[in-house]
Amino acid sequence: MKHNKKRPSKLLGLGLDNDDGHKRITEAERFSIVGGNEETHQTLTEVAIKTFETLDKKGKTLDTVEKKELDDIIQNSLQ
């Protein structure tokens, strides 16, 4: 018998400015970052980590946070 257990949502960061020929992929439990040059990839990874730190402090997940609040958290993580 199959269980239809829903997997938790993941955050996906996509860097489109890969001009050095390197393929960069960072996989974590709650996010994946794909592409980008070295600086962009690093920035996206840091933003994802900070975003989940904030969500954890608020006791929320990607599945329970409102879209607007998540947008605000991500924007604050960029600073």
C-alpha positions in Angstrom: 0.0 0.0 0.0 1.4 3.4 -1.0 1.5 6.3 1.4 0.8 9.7 -0.1 2.9 11.5 2.5 3.6 15.0 1.2 7.2 16.0 1.2 8.1 19.3 2.7 8.5 22.2 0.3 12.0 23.3 -0.8 13.2 26.7 -1.7 15.0 26.9 -5.1 17.5 29.6 -6.0 18.5 29.9 -9.6 21.5 32.0 -10.7 21.3 33.0 -14.4 24.6 34.8 -14.7 27.1 31.9 -15.1 29.8 33.4 -17.3 32.8 31.3 -16.1 31.8 27.9 -17.3 31.5 26.3 -13.9 28.4 24.3 -12.9 27.5 25.1 -9.3 24.9 23.2 -7.4 24.3 23.4 -3.6 21.8 20.9 -2.1 20.5 21.2 1.4 17.6 19.6 3.2 15.3 22.6 2.7 16.8 24.4 -0.3 18.7 24.0 -3.6 20.8 26.6 -5.3 21.6 26.0 -9.0 23.8 28.0 -11.3 25.2 31.5 -11.1 28.7 32.8 -11.0 30.7 32.3 -7.8 29.4 35.6 -6.2 25.8 35.1 -7.1 25.8 31.4 -6.0 27.3 32.4 -2.7 24.8 35.2 -2.2 21.8 33.0 -3.0 23.1 30.4 -0.6 23.5 32.9 2.2 20.0 34.3 1.6 18.5 30.8 1.8 20.3 30.1 5.0 19.2 33.4 6.6 15.7 32.9 5.3 15.4 29.6 7.1 17.0 30.9 10.3 14.3 33.6 10.4 11.5 31.1 9.6 12.8 28.8 12.4 12.8 31.7 14.9 9.2 32.4 13.9 8.2 28.8 14.2 7.2 28.7 10.5 8.0 26.6 7.4 7.6 27.2 3.7 4.3 25.3 4.0 2.9 27.6 6.7 4.3 31.0 6.0 2.3 33.5 3.9 3.8 34.4 0.5 4.0 38.1 1.4 5.8 37.4 4.7 8.2 35.0 2.9 8.9 37.8 0.3 9.7 40.2 3.2 11.9 37.7 4.9 13.9 37.1 1.7 14.2 40.8 1.0 15.5 41.3 4.6 18.0 38.4 4.1 19.5 40.2 1.1 20.6 43.1 3.3 
